[in-house]
Amino acid sequence: MFAILERAIIGMALLRLLSGTIEIFAAYLMIRFNEVEKALIINSSLAIVGPLILIFTTAIGLYGIAGKVSFGKFIWIVIGVGCIIYGIKSR
């Protein structure tokens, strides 16, 4: 009846819940302050949180599948995540 969840899945899901909670709280603060300047500051701070959550979530996932993936595929995954981060930071 109850499925046993892997620790990596729980960790990834909790990080995403934290990220979503931070996003909702940031939206609340933007509405509360009702000033464009403060909303931009809040939005800019979210630009730091998003990539960090991506990195940590991916790291937990990679740790969870470390024994199941060949070294070559592991390198491709790391390169792919690096490309995503580079694309986010280059704007």
Buried (B, 14 or more C-beta within 10 A) or exposed (E): EEEEEEEBEEBBEEBEEEBEEBBEEBBEBBEEEEEEEEBEEBEEEEEEBEEEBBEBBBBBBBEBEEEEEEEEEBEEBEEEBEEBBEEEEEE
